[in-house]
């Protein structure tokens, strides 16, 4: 089963996702410059959103280089001495590489791994248990010092399959340490692109010292600082999908050759249904944070179109906008973009006989229909239908 989500979202002037020069990201599509929001930015804004974190609390991982310090804290909690825990933290700093090369502490005396890793609580506990066991066998600090980090990684690996957090099962992870599993993402996110041609604009700003101006009548009208910020305004087409079977295989461990009991399969399907509901809700209600204190571009999508297919055959409708929508269209940018998306979907569906188990629409334009599907009344009504479809399998 494949859940595909298509969105149109018109943002007011903003700089939601910047490049290395501070300019809004862009791309050439159909021969025209488009505003762009990277898939990485979209995924992080969803993953770190309050509604995602709170709804799925206790089922999520942490992306960090602080594994050594998390292991140190766990070992101190288990009663290990500070000297031994410090050695353990240094050993854990080598868990980011295959060769187990340890890193020196930073200026604050804390250890970090070379690689930023997505880690679950079970991953951290497995490393702590491996070091704790090695420390018990070593009996003293000098002997623990001689323990190979590669051996500790192998010991953590031998702890077996660990329950997979929802965000790792969805977004995947790549690690260079054998102590942790590489995970193939069960979701795919496209870079969001504007449905129309864009040109960047510049906001010229100044700053004045309040106290100096108040105390000095001769300070003059000049500014203490000047600068400019690039921005644009764009209606974005966003697309992502979730392969439900792949998601469940990650959650249950089937993707890693684990035997799965029937009750665990049912529990995983319930978890997947709730997680996909939360993912779509967050995608609709959360915006990237770039320069939001300066622009506050918080505009929800004007259209959400969802297709649920039995076959794992993803279809993006981005080519609806290969010829840019004209912002001066009499129907307005949002409606003209919706019409282009509707036409692309209906033409491709007929051309290729694209089948879907469910098709669902939420549109600001209540008269709009796509493939004879009218708009749901609310986002919750739409999400209820998605969740039930995933639960049915």
N, C-alpha and C positions, 0 to 999 in steps of 0.2 A: 504494500500500500504506500502511495506517495501523496503527501499533502503539499500542494503548491499554493503560494500566496503572492498575489500581485497587488501593488498599492500605488496610488497616485497621491502625492503630498506636496502641496504648494507652500513653500516657506517664504515669508517676508524677508526683507534685507537681512543678510546674515553671513557669517563665515564659520560654518559648522565643522569643517574638516580642512585643516591647513596643510600646505606642503612645507618643505624645509625653508622657504623664504617668507612664510607667513601668509602667502596668497591662498585663496580658496582653491581646492583641488579641481582639476578640469580634465577633459578628455576630448579627442576628436571622434565624432561618431556621425556617419553619413556625410562626412566632408565638412561638418560644422563644429565649432567649439561648444562643448556642453559643460555645465556645472556637474561636479562629481562628488560623491561621498563614498569613500572606500568601504569595501565589505568588512575589513578589520574594524573600522570605526563603528559601523552599524552593529556588529556583533558585540563589541565591548560596551557600547551604550546600553544594549539590551541586558547583557550579562551583569553589569554593575548597577542596573536600575533598582530602585527601592522595591518596586512591585515584583520584580523577578526574584530578588534576594529574600524578600519577606515571605512570599508565597511558597518558595521552595527551600526555606530555611532548614538546615540540617541535611540537605541532599546535594549540596554544592561543594566545589573544590576551591582552592586558592592558587592563583598564579604568582609565584614568588621565587626569589633566590635565597630566602631565609630558612631553608630546610635545616641547616646546622643549628640555628638558634631555637627553632621549634623542637628539634631533637634534644638539645640541651635542656630546655624547659621540661620536656616529658621525662627525661632521666632524673632530673632533680626531684620531680614529683614522685618518682618511683623510689627515691631515697638514695640515689647515687651521690657520692661526694662531689664537691665543686671541682676538684682537681681532675677526677676521672671524667666528669661531664664536659669539662673544657677540652680534654683530649678527644672525647667522642664528637664534639662539635667540629673540631679540626678534621677528623676522619670523614665526617659527613660532608665537608666542603668539597671532597673529591667525588661526590655522587653525581655530579653533572657531566662527567666524562667517562668514556669507556676505560681509559687507562688508570682512573682513580687518582689522578694527580691532585694533591691537596693544595688549598689556597691559603695565603697569609691572611691574618685578620685585618679589618679596616682600622681606621684611626680610633674608633670607639671600642676596639677590641672584639668586635663581632665578626663571625665567619659568614661567608656567602658562598653559594655554588657558582660555578662559571656560567651555567645555563639557567635561564628563567624557566621554571617548570610548573605545570599544572599538577597540584598535589591534593589528594584527599586526606582526610584525617586517618584513614586506614593505612595509607602510604607512609605517613609520618610515624605512625605507631609501629609499622613493620620495620622501619629503619631503627627506631629506638629499641625495639625488642632484639634486633640482630646485634646491636652494639651492647645492649645490656647483657645478653648471653655471652658475648665475647669478653666483656669485663669480668663476669663471674668466673669464666675459665682462666682469665689472665691473673686475677687475684690482686694485682698491683699495677700502678700507673706505668712503670717501665715496660712491663710485658705488654700492656695494652698499646703502648706507643709502637711496638714492633708489629702489631697486627696489620695485615695488608688491607687497604681500603677496598681493593678488588674482592678480597675474601668476604668483607662485610657486605658488599653489594650482592654477592652470590648468596649470602645467608638471607638477606632481605628478599631476594628473588624466590628463594626456596620456601618462603612463608606461604606461597600459593596465591591463587586468584583472590583479589580483594574487591569488594562491592564497588561498582563504578558510579561515581556521582553523575547527576543529570547533565551538568554542563560539559563534562569531559565526554560523556556518551553522545552529546549533541554536536559539540564543536571539535572533538578530537584532540589529540596531543601528539607531539613528536618529542621524544627524549633520547639522549645518548647514553643513559645509564641503564644497564641490564636489570637494575632493581625495580624498574617500572615498565609497564607495558606501553608500547605505541598503540594508539587508538585511532582508527579510521573514522572521520567525522560522519555522522548520519544526516547532517544538514549541509546545504550549499547556499551561500549568499552571493548574489551578484553585486557589483558596484552600482550604486544608485546613479542614474544620469538624468539630466534635465530633458524634458520632452521637447524643448525648444532651444534655439541658439541663445547663448549668453555672452555678455561683455561684462568685464569687471568694472566696478566703480571704486572711488576712493573717498573715505571719510577723513577730511582734514580736521585735526583737533589741536587745541591748545590747553595748557594748564597754567594757573596763576597761583602764587603763594598768598593765601588768604591773610596771614598775619603780617607779612611785609607790606602788602597794599594798604592794610588798615593803619599801619604805624607810620608810613612814609608818604606824605602828600605829594612828594616830588618823584615818586617811583615811576611815573609815566604809564602809558597804556600798554606797554609791551608784555609779551607772555614769557613765563619762566621756562616753558617747554613747548615744543611743537612737534607734530608727527602726523602720520596718516595710516589708515587701516584699509585694506582692500576688502570688498564685500561683493555679494551679488544677491539676486533674488531669483528663485527657480522653482518650477514645478517638477518634482522628481518622480521617475518611474522606479519602483523598488520591486525586486523579486527575490524570493528565497523558497526553499523546499525542505521537507523532512522526509527521509525514507524510514517509514515507521518500523519495518522489519529489521533494518539495520540498527535503528535506535534500540529496539528491544534486545537484539543480539548483543549489543554492547552492555546494556544494563544487566542482563542475565549471565553474561560470560560465554554465551554460545559462540560469539565471534572469536573466542580464545579456546575453543574446543572443550568447554565445560558442559557437563551433563546438566540438564535443566528439568526440574520436577514440574508437574502440571500446575501445582499451586503457585510456584515461583513465576511461571509463565503468565498466569492470571494477574498476579501482583504487578509484574512488569508492565503489562498492558494498561492497567489502571494508572500506574505511574506515568507511562508514556502519554496517555490521553490528557492527564492533568498538566503535564509539562508542556505539551504542544499548545494547549489552551493558553498557558501562561506566556509562552514564547510569542504567540501572535498578539496577545493583549499588550505585552510590553512593546512589541514592534509598532503597534498603533499609537501608543500613548507616550512613548519616550522619544526624545530627540537627542542627537549628539550635543555635547556640552561646549563645543568650541565657540568662544567669544559670546556666550549667551548673556553674560552680565552686561555686555555692550549692546546686544541686539534683541534678546528675549524673543527669538523666533520659534514660538511654541504653537504651531498650527497642526492639528490632527489631520490624518489623511481624508481626502474628499471621496475616495473610493477604495474599497477592499474587495478583491475578487479571488475566491478560493475554489480550486478544483482538486478533488480527491480521486485518484486513479488507482486501479488495481495493479497496473503495470508500472514498473519503475522506468518511465520514459519522460524525463523532464522536458517542459516546453516553456521557453521564455517568449514574451510578446514584445521584447525591446524593439524589434523592427517596425513596430507600429509608429515609431518616432524617428526612423532613419531619415525620413523627410520631416524636418522640424515643424512642430505645430506653430501656427502664427499667433503670437500673443494678442494681436489686434483683431482676432476673429470675433465676430459679433456675439458669439455665444460665451466669450470669455475663455481664459486659458484653461481653467479646470474642466469645463464642460467639453471644450474642443479636444483636450487630452483624453477625456473619458470616451468620446466618440471614436477617436483613433484606436484606442485600446479595444473597444467593443468590436470594431470592424476587423482588426487583426485577429482577434480570438475567433470570431465567427468564420472568417475565411479559412484560417488554418484548420479549424475543427472539421469543416466540410471537406477540404482538400485531402486531409490525411485520415479522416474517419476517427478523430481523436475521441476516445471514450472516457467517461468519468463516472464514477459511482455517485458522487455528489458535486453539485455546483452551487456556490453560495455567494451572495452579493450584499455589500453594505455600501450605499451611495448617498451622497448629499443630495444629488438630483433624484428625487423619488420617482420620477417618470422613467428613468433609465432602466432598460432591460438588456441583459446580455444572454444570448441563446435562450430567450423567453424566460429567463430567471429574473424576477423582480427583487427589489432591495428588502433585506431584513429591516425590522424597525429599530433594533438596537445592536450594539456590539455584543452584548451578552447573549442575545438570541442567536447571533452568528456563531459565537464560541460554543454555545450549548450544542449546536448541530455538529460542529467539528469534533467536539469531545465524544459525543455519542457514536459518531462514525468510527472513530479510532477504537473505542471500547468494543464495538461490534466485531472489528477485525475484518 
